[in-house]
Amino acid sequence: MIFDIEHIWLFLLILPIVAFLYASVGHGGASGYLALMALFSFAPETMKPTALLLNVFVAGIASYHYYKAGFFNKRLFLSFAVASIPMAFIGGAIEVDASIYKNILGVLLIFAILKMLNVFGKEINTVNKIKIWQGLIVGGIIGFFSGLIGIGGGIILTPIILLLHWGKMKEAAAVSALFILVNSASALVGQISSGVHIAYDSFILAGIALVGGFLGSYHGSRKFNNGLLRYLLAFVLIIASVKLIFV
């Protein structure tokens, strides 16, 4: 049972804050949830499905707010999603050895850390049109690893969009939000099809995360930037990454 974990009250206090910060930049927050679960010594078999479930809720509301704000680029989204959705399902159905899983997650958290520190947050003036083959390759690779680890892939997709000038910051956030939603849902179906059971407690966590996600995506889709909170979250992610890789 998730609620039998020691100091679960502290986890529940931090969870909506993590959801708030991730949703403010158009992300579902799975990497943050996984980092928290690692710090609080959650059972490895519960981490992946729980993070994906939370992602579906938070990324869903983030998608809505960014779409309503007029930043969604349908063509850019479809370029990645066509290949990512089936690959996320395949990745979600695969079980990874616990030690390998922790090491891969620890490395992927570095992307989340860099994003929270705004290393990939520079606005661009010119936008390059993405080619179909580029979207299929990038989407497929990210989708597979997203399903395999239990993240939506936004922490990888957003930096790629910005670095290759395929979209501006708000566009990248809007596309990443829906990308995370569909990949997380696909990976979750893959998990269920392989016999993984989603704990009832996970839905309670999803409700708590949804509150923070709603507020974060609402403000983030307009004009929100809280540097101090992001630096604090980056610090937490660094600790989790070190623990996953070296402990």
ZIVENHU-V497889 format. One record per residue. N is the residue number from 1. RES is the residue in three letters. BURIAL is I if it has 24 or more other C-alpha atoms within 12 Angstrom, else O. D_LAST is the distance of its C-alpha to the last C-alpha in Angstrom with 2 decimals. Layout:
N_RES_BURIAL_D_LAST, N_RES_BURIAL_D_LAST
This chain:
1_MET_O_23.88, 2_ILE_I_22.00, 3_PHE_O_23.98, 4_ASP_O_22.88, 5_ILE_O_19.38, 6_GLU_O_19.02, 7_HIS_O_20.14, 8_ILE_O_21.26, 9_TRP_O_24.04, 10_LEU_O_21.80, 11_PHE_I_20.27, 12_LEU_I_23.91, 13_LEU_O_24.89, 14_ILE_I_22.42, 15_LEU_I_22.87, 16_PRO_I_26.45, 17_ILE_I_25.65, 18_VAL_I_23.07, 19_ALA_I_25.73, 20_PHE_I_28.37, 21_LEU_I_26.70, 22_TYR_I_25.81, 23_ALA_I_29.28, 24_SER_I_30.94, 25_VAL_I_30.01, 26_GLY_I_30.84, 27_HIS_I_27.44, 28_GLY_I_26.50, 29_GLY_I_23.08, 30_ALA_I_20.95, 31_SER_I_18.12, 32_GLY_I_18.28, 33_TYR_I_18.57, 34_LEU_I_15.59, 35_ALA_I_13.51, 36_LEU_I_15.09, 37_MET_I_14.60, 38_ALA_I_10.84, 39_LEU_I_11.02, 40_PHE_I_13.52, 41_SER_I_11.79, 42_PHE_I_14.62, 43_ALA_O_15.25, 44_PRO_I_14.37, 45_GLU_I_18.08, 46_THR_I_19.31, 47_MET_I_17.32, 48_LYS_I_19.26, 49_PRO_I_22.78, 50_THR_I_22.36, 51_ALA_I_21.29, 52_LEU_I_24.20, 53_LEU_I_26.61, 54_LEU_I_25.84, 55_ASN_I_26.24, 56_VAL_I_29.67, 57_PHE_I_30.93, 58_VAL_I_29.75, 59_ALA_I_30.48, 60_GLY_I_33.81, 61_ILE_I_34.97, 62_ALA_I_33.72, 63_SER_I_35.76, 64_TYR_I_38.78, 65_HIS_I_38.74, 66_TYR_I_38.28, 67_TYR_I_40.96, 68_LYS_O_43.34, 69_ALA_O_42.83, 70_GLY_O_44.11, 71_PHE_I_41.20, 72_PHE_I_40.57, 73_ASN_I_41.41, 74_LYS_O_42.21, 75_ARG_O_42.66, 76_LEU_I_39.36, 77_PHE_I_37.56, 78_LEU_I_39.38, 79_SER_I_38.63, 80_PHE_I_34.94, 81_ALA_I_35.25, 82_VAL_I_37.62, 83_ALA_I_35.02, 84_SER_I_31.84, 85_ILE_I_32.98, 86_PRO_I_33.53, 87_MET_I_30.45, 88_ALA_I_28.28, 89_PHE_I_29.90, 90_ILE_I_29.07, 91_GLY_I_25.42, 92_GLY_I_25.25, 93_ALA_I_26.77, 94_ILE_I_24.16, 95_GLU_I_21.24, 96_VAL_O_18.08, 97_ASP_O_15.72, 98_ALA_O_12.74, 99_SER_O_10.14, 100_ILE_O_12.57, 101_TYR_I_13.17, 102_LYS_I_9.75, 103_ASN_I_9.89, 104_ILE_I_13.52, 105_LEU_I_13.14, 106_GLY_I_10.77, 107_VAL_I_13.56, 108_LEU_I_16.30, 109_LEU_I_15.28, 110_ILE_I_16.49, 111_PHE_I_19.92, 112_ALA_I_19.86, 113_ILE_I_18.99, 114_LEU_I_21.87, 115_LYS_I_24.14, 116_MET_I_23.64, 117_LEU_I_24.42, 118_ASN_I_27.53, 119_VAL_O_26.88, 120_PHE_I_28.45, 121_GLY_I_30.78, 122_LYS_O_33.85, 123_GLU_O_37.06, 124_ILE_O_39.19, 125_ASN_O_42.97, 126_THR_O_43.55, 127_VAL_O_42.25, 128_ASN_O_42.24, 129_LYS_O_43.24, 130_ILE_I_40.58, 131_LYS_O_41.84, 132_ILE_O_41.50, 133_TRP_O_39.70, 134_GLN_O_37.13, 135_GLY_I_36.37, 136_LEU_I_36.20, 137_ILE_O_33.75, 138_VAL_I_31.44, 139_GLY_I_31.73, 140_GLY_I_31.19, 141_ILE_I_28.02, 142_ILE_I_26.46, 143_GLY_I_27.74, 144_PHE_I_26.20, 145_PHE_I_22.65, 146_SER_I_23.15, 147_GLY_I_24.10, 148_LEU_I_21.40, 149_ILE_I_18.53, 150_GLY_I_20.52, 151_ILE_I_21.58, 152_GLY_I_25.16, 153_GLY_I_24.86, 154_GLY_I_26.37, 155_ILE_I_23.61, 156_ILE_I_24.51, 157_LEU_I_28.24, 158_THR_I_29.15, 159_PRO_I_28.12, 160_ILE_I_29.97, 161_ILE_I_33.06, 162_LEU_I_33.20, 163_LEU_O_32.51, 164_LEU_I_35.13, 165_HIS_I_37.52, 166_TRP_I_37.96, 167_GLY_I_38.20, 168_LYS_I_38.08, 169_MET_I_35.39, 170_LYS_I_36.89, 171_GLU_I_37.79, 172_ALA_I_34.25, 173_ALA_I_33.01, 174_ALA_I_35.71, 175_VAL_I_35.11, 176_SER_I_31.33, 177_ALA_I_31.81, 178_LEU_I_33.99, 179_PHE_I_31.94, 180_ILE_I_28.88, 181_LEU_I_31.15, 182_VAL_I_32.66, 183_ASN_I_29.49, 184_SER_I_27.64, 185_ALA_I_30.73, 186_SER_I_31.09, 187_ALA_I_27.47, 188_LEU_I_27.87, 189_VAL_I_31.08, 190_GLY_I_29.33, 191_GLN_I_26.77, 192_ILE_I_29.69, 193_SER_O_31.70, 194_SER_O_29.02, 195_GLY_O_29.21, 196_VAL_O_26.36, 197_HIS_O_27.42, 198_ILE_I_26.95, 199_ALA_O_26.61, 200_TYR_O_29.44, 201_ASP_O_27.12, 202_SER_I_25.85, 203_PHE_O_29.37, 204_ILE_O_29.37, 205_LEU_I_26.21, 206_ALA_I_28.04, 207_GLY_I_31.04, 208_ILE_I_29.15, 209_ALA_I_27.46, 210_LEU_I_30.92, 211_VAL_I_32.41, 212_GLY_I_30.07, 213_GLY_I_30.43, 214_PHE_I_34.20, 215_LEU_I_34.51, 216_GLY_I_32.10, 217_SER_I_33.81, 218_TYR_I_37.23, 219_HIS_I_36.74, 220_GLY_I_34.72, 221_SER_I_37.47, 222_ARG_I_39.89, 223_LYS_O_38.81, 224_PHE_O_35.65, 225_ASN_I_33.30, 226_ASN_O_31.22, 227_GLY_O_29.32, 228_LEU_O_27.81, 229_LEU_O_26.23, 230_ARG_I_24.81, 231_TYR_O_23.27, 232_LEU_O_21.68, 233_LEU_I_20.29, 234_ALA_I_19.03, 235_PHE_I_17.20, 236_VAL_I_15.52, 237_LEU_I_14.64, 238_ILE_I_13.16, 239_ILE_I_10.79, 240_ALA_I_9.91, 241_SER_I_9.71, 242_VAL_I_7.33, 243_LYS_I_4.91, 244_LEU_I_6.02, 245_ILE_I_6.18, 246_PHE_O_3.82, 247_VAL_O_0.00
